[in-house]
Amino acid sequence: MSIVATTTSQIKELREKTGAGIMESKRALDDTNGDMERAAELLRQQGVAKAGKKADRVASQGLVEPYIHGGGRIGALVEVNCETDFVARTPDFQKLAHDIAMQVAATSPRYLISTDIPEGDVAALEGEFGSRDEAVVQVALLDQVFIKDAKKTIGDLIKEHIAVLGENIVVSRFSRFELGGGSTSAEVLTKTTDA
């Protein structure tokens, strides 16, 4: 088996693609013999593992992010929490909160996570969306496909940011308002709920 030397340009490209650190990118490229796609997948898997380890940590800092769309006709507010105010002030965390607020405005989720859906509502949701799985994808924010990247869910997006920022990240609650259409909102019942 031949070993391909990892170049600086490969490391830079992988970092831009995944948001991983220099050394993590180099190790992933070395481990995959320079295969960019396999290296990106390896980093993604490592990020999910890191996110799982951080899930029990308290996330009491963060921010409330607004998003207004359609000339003020639709608005959303989300509370996204992290562990420290330092991370809450980073551009990566602020962009994540903005993207989640935009998701809420665009998709009008009814629940934060699938376990929040009351059993009494499941039959009606199945009738509305055709199946339980499709209903969950439509009404549970963390299970929804991310509007900017159909290859990941909002839960996946949060896990990626946990891996990059090194802190637990939790969406605690959200509200969506539409002019003349009322509002929807959901919030975490316990602070241990995460992506």
C-alpha positions as CSV (number, residue, x, y, z in Angstrom):
1,M,0.0,0.0,0.0
2,S,1.5,3.3,-1.0
3,I,1.1,6.4,1.2
4,V,0.3,9.7,-0.5
5,A,1.9,12.8,1.0
6,T,-0.8,15.2,2.2
7,T,-0.4,18.7,0.8
8,T,-1.2,22.0,2.4
9,S,-3.7,22.7,-0.3
10,Q,-5.6,19.5,0.5
11,I,-5.6,20.3,4.2
12,K,-6.9,23.8,3.4
13,E,-9.6,22.4,1.1
14,L,-10.8,19.9,3.7
15,R,-10.8,22.5,6.4
16,E,-13.0,24.8,4.3
17,K,-15.3,21.9,3.5
18,T,-15.7,20.6,7.0
19,G,-14.7,23.3,9.5
20,A,-12.3,20.9,11.2
21,G,-8.9,22.0,12.6
22,I,-5.6,21.8,10.8
23,M,-4.3,18.7,12.6
24,E,-7.7,16.9,12.5
25,S,-7.8,17.5,8.7
26,K,-4.2,16.3,8.2
27,R,-4.9,13.1,10.2
28,A,-8.1,12.4,8.3
29,L,-6.3,12.8,5.0
30,D,-3.4,10.7,6.1
31,D,-5.8,8.0,7.4
32,T,-7.7,7.9,4.1
33,N,-4.6,8.1,1.9
34,G,-5.5,11.6,0.6
35,D,-9.1,10.7,-0.4
36,M,-11.0,14.0,0.2
37,E,-14.5,12.4,0.3
38,R,-13.5,9.6,2.7
39,A,-11.6,12.1,4.9
40,A,-14.7,14.4,5.1
41,E,-16.9,11.5,6.1
42,L,-14.3,10.4,8.7
43,L,-14.3,13.9,10.2
44,R,-18.2,13.9,10.2
45,Q,-18.3,10.6,12.0
46,Q,-15.7,11.8,14.6
47,G,-17.8,15.0,15.0
48,V,-20.9,13.0,15.8
49,A,-19.0,11.0,18.3
50,K,-17.6,14.2,20.0
51,A,-21.1,15.7,20.0
52,G,-22.5,12.6,21.8
53,K,-19.9,13.0,24.6
54,K,-20.9,16.6,25.1
55,A,-24.7,16.1,25.3
56,D,-24.9,15.9,29.1
57,R,-23.0,19.2,29.6
58,V,-25.1,22.2,30.7
59,A,-25.8,24.8,28.0
60,S,-27.0,27.9,29.8
61,Q,-25.5,30.7,27.7
62,G,-26.4,31.5,24.1
63,L,-28.7,33.9,22.3
64,V,-32.1,34.6,21.1
65,E,-32.0,35.0,17.3
66,P,-34.7,36.7,15.2
67,Y,-35.4,36.2,11.6
68,I,-37.9,38.3,9.6
69,H,-39.0,37.3,6.1
70,G,-41.3,38.5,3.4
71,G,-41.2,42.2,4.2
72,G,-42.2,41.6,7.8
73,R,-45.0,39.1,7.1
74,I,-43.3,36.1,8.7
75,G,-41.0,36.2,11.7
76,A,-39.3,33.6,13.9
77,L,-37.4,33.7,17.2
78,V,-35.2,30.9,18.5
79,E,-33.3,30.4,21.7
80,V,-30.1,28.5,21.0
81,N,-27.9,27.7,24.0
82,C,-24.2,26.8,24.4
83,E,-22.0,26.4,27.4
84,T,-20.1,29.8,27.4
85,D,-20.8,33.3,26.4
86,F,-17.4,33.2,24.5
87,V,-18.8,30.7,22.1
88,A,-22.2,32.5,21.9
89,R,-20.3,35.5,20.5
90,T,-18.5,33.6,17.8
91,P,-19.6,34.1,14.1
92,D,-20.1,30.3,13.7
93,F,-22.5,30.1,16.6
94,Q,-24.4,33.2,15.5
95,K,-24.7,31.9,12.0
96,L,-26.0,28.6,13.3
97,A,-28.7,30.4,15.4
98,H,-29.6,32.5,12.3
99,D,-29.9,29.4,10.1
100,I,-32.2,27.7,12.7
101,A,-34.4,30.9,12.9
102,M,-34.6,30.9,9.1
103,Q,-35.5,27.2,9.1
104,V,-38.3,27.9,11.6
105,A,-39.7,30.8,9.5
106,A,-39.5,28.7,6.3
107,T,-40.9,25.4,7.5
108,S,-43.2,26.2,10.4
109,P,-42.3,23.2,12.7
110,R,-44.8,22.4,15.4
111,Y,-42.4,20.5,17.8
112,L,-38.8,20.7,18.7
113,I,-38.1,16.9,18.6
114,S,-40.0,13.9,17.6
115,T,-40.5,12.7,21.2
116,D,-42.4,15.9,21.9
117,I,-45.2,14.8,19.6
118,P,-48.2,13.7,21.8
119,E,-49.4,10.1,21.0
120,G,-52.9,11.6,20.6
121,D,-51.7,13.7,17.7
122,V,-49.8,11.0,15.8
123,A,-52.9,9.6,13.9
124,A,-53.9,13.1,12.7
125,L,-50.3,13.8,11.6
126,E,-50.2,10.5,9.8
127,G,-53.4,11.4,8.0
128,E,-52.0,14.8,7.1
129,F,-48.6,13.7,5.9
130,G,-49.2,10.0,4.8
131,S,-46.9,8.3,7.3
132,R,-45.4,8.7,10.8
133,D,-41.9,9.1,9.4
134,E,-42.9,11.8,7.0
135,A,-44.9,13.6,9.7
136,V,-41.9,13.7,12.0
137,V,-39.7,15.1,9.2
138,Q,-42.3,17.8,8.6
139,V,-43.2,18.9,12.1
140,A,-40.2,18.2,14.4
141,L,-37.5,20.9,13.9
142,L,-34.5,18.8,14.7
143,D,-35.6,16.1,12.3
144,Q,-36.3,18.5,9.4
145,V,-34.1,18.6,6.4
146,F,-32.0,21.7,6.5
147,I,-33.3,24.2,3.9
148,K,-29.8,25.2,2.8
149,D,-28.4,21.6,2.5
150,A,-30.7,18.7,1.8
151,K,-28.0,16.2,2.8
152,K,-28.4,17.0,6.5
153,T,-31.0,17.6,9.1
154,I,-31.1,20.4,11.6
155,G,-30.0,17.9,14.2
156,D,-27.0,17.0,12.0
157,L,-26.2,20.7,11.6
158,I,-26.2,21.2,15.4
159,K,-23.9,18.2,15.9
160,E,-21.4,19.5,13.3
161,H,-21.3,22.8,15.2
162,I,-20.8,21.0,18.6
163,A,-17.8,19.2,17.0
164,V,-16.3,22.4,15.6
165,L,-17.1,24.7,18.6
166,G,-16.3,22.1,21.3
167,E,-19.4,22.8,23.4
168,N,-22.9,21.4,23.8
169,I,-25.5,23.3,21.8
170,V,-29.2,23.0,22.5
171,V,-32.2,24.6,20.8
172,S,-34.4,25.4,23.9
173,R,-37.4,27.0,22.2
174,F,-38.7,28.7,19.1
175,S,-41.7,30.7,18.0
176,R,-43.0,31.5,14.5
177,F,-45.4,34.3,13.7
178,E,-47.2,34.9,10.4
179,L,-49.2,38.0,9.7
180,G,-52.9,37.1,10.0
181,G,-52.0,33.4,10.5
182,G,-51.4,33.1,14.2
183,S,-48.2,31.6,15.7
184,T,-46.6,28.3,16.5
185,S,-44.1,27.7,19.3
186,A,-42.3,24.9,21.1
187,E,-39.8,24.6,23.9
188,V,-37.7,22.0,25.5
189,L,-39.4,20.4,28.5
190,T,-36.1,19.5,30.1
191,K,-32.7,21.2,29.6
192,T,-31.1,17.9,28.7
193,T,-32.7,17.7,25.3
194,D,-30.3,18.3,22.5
195,A,-29.5,17.4,18.9
